[in-house]
Amino acid sequence: MDIKEAVEAAIAIGSKVVIPIHRFKADPQEFKRKVESKSNIKVVPLQTGEVYHLKW
């Protein structure tokens, strides 16, 4: 899945928060910009070993 397809999938799923993974050579910041410009979804690219705690 390329960035365009990943953006479409994230928006179609409709999550409140998305953590991009399996990005190989894709730029997670580009994904973040595109998703956040087209939706209210928060994109949280993590560094290796970084943890994100969801707030319920």
N, C-alpha and C positions, 0 to 999 in steps of 0.2 A: 504494500500500500504506500503510495507516495503522499506527500504533504497535502495535496489537493483532496485526495480521497480520505485521508485521516481527518481533515477539517470537516468534510461532509459527514463522516461517520460520527464525529464528536457532537455535531449539531443535531443530527438525526436521533442519537441516543438521548440527548437532552439532559445530561448530567449537570450538576452545579459546579463540580470540580473535575478537571481532567489532568492526569499525570502522564505525560508522553513517555513511552518506553519503546524499545525495539526500533530505535531511530537510525541506526547505522550511520550513514553520512548526512542524514537530514538535519537541518538546523532547528533545534527545539524553540529557539526564540522566534524564528519565522512562523512556525506552527502557532505559537502563543499569540503573535500579532494578528494572524489571520483569524483564529478562532474568536479572540476577544473583540475584534473589529466587527464580527458578524453576529455576535450573540452576547448573552450575559454570563457565559461560562468562564470561570476562573481557571486558567492554565497554570500549573505548578511544575515547571521542569526541575527535577532534582539532580543533584550531583551524586556520584557514587557514594553510597553509605549514608546519604542524607535521609532524614525521616520527616514525614509530614503527618500531622495528627488532624484528622477530620474533627470538626466541631459540630456536634449534634444539636 
